[in-house]
Amino acid sequence: PDAYVEEVETFRRRFARHGVPDGASVLHMGSGGGSIDYQLKRYYRVTGFDISPQMVEYARIVNPDVEYTVGDIRTADLGTTFDAVLLHDASAYMTSIGDLLLAYRTAARHLKPGGVLVTLPEEVRQCFVQHATEAETVVRDGVAVTTVIVDYDPDPADTWFEATFVFLIRDAEGTRIVTDVHRNGLFELDDMLAALREAGFDPEVSRWELSELPPDVDRPLVTAVKRAGGEGPDTAGVDRGRS
């Protein structure tokens, strides 16, 4: 959780700029292991949901004072509304504009009119680098884990790429290697903004002012206000596979 202090401050500035005060209700869609919520709950009344029951159970350990449920960001309906919604890197697992639109509709469904969505376009074409590689080693309690991540787009004509994770783990039992491959969405920013507008939002883009980002990387962060009148057109007829 300590790794997310600065990141949450960037979200908080955008919430505040659009009138979301401390003490407001915030829904975290795709809440993962709860590390971000550990920081969010210092300022807001946080609710979260995630598609993984294991992640939800872990988040409850990290944040026993936060309400968590299992849910899909494309379809969840908690039956209530919030002052603000955070859709963080769970959006990366939407690999078509149709699925991304469903996630944005879920956000709109859970927001009061004038409510604020902050969302991170996890990977946009303008930022993607073929074969981009990053590595990090963390040592704790006698265990050393080196993580290597490589991004690879096998077909630039579609809307997804592969992120391959290689974990080199050294502990008292020896050394082992674990690999994991994620399929993530890769979109033009304009297409993502169009989906937000279709879902009933007025989006604005600003540069994500995160200190760990290289100065030559213009990573966008989107703040979107829900328009009066609901969540946009009915979802019937949405082609979830379109690009």
Secondary structure as GFF3:
##gff-version 3
##sequence-region A 1 243
A	DSSP	three_ten_helix	2	4	.	.	.	ID=ss1
A	DSSP	alpha_helix	5	17	.	.	.	ID=ss2
A	DSSP	beta_strand	25	29	.	.	.	ID=ss3
A	DSSP	alpha_helix	35	40	.	.	.	ID=ss4
A	DSSP	beta_strand	45	50	.	.	.	ID=ss5
A	DSSP	alpha_helix	53	62	.	.	.	ID=ss6
A	DSSP	beta_strand	67	70	.	.	.	ID=ss7
A	DSSP	beta_strand	82	87	.	.	.	ID=ss8
A	DSSP	three_ten_helix	89	93	.	.	.	ID=ss9
A	DSSP	alpha_helix	97	109	.	.	.	ID=ss10
A	DSSP	beta_strand	111	119	.	.	.	ID=ss11
A	DSSP	beta_strand	133	140	.	.	.	ID=ss12
A	DSSP	beta_strand	143	152	.	.	.	ID=ss13
A	DSSP	beta_strand	160	171	.	.	.	ID=ss14
A	DSSP	beta_strand	174	185	.	.	.	ID=ss15
A	DSSP	alpha_helix	189	198	.	.	.	ID=ss16
A	DSSP	beta_strand	201	207	.	.	.	ID=ss17
A	DSSP	beta_strand	220	226	.	.	.	ID=ss18
###
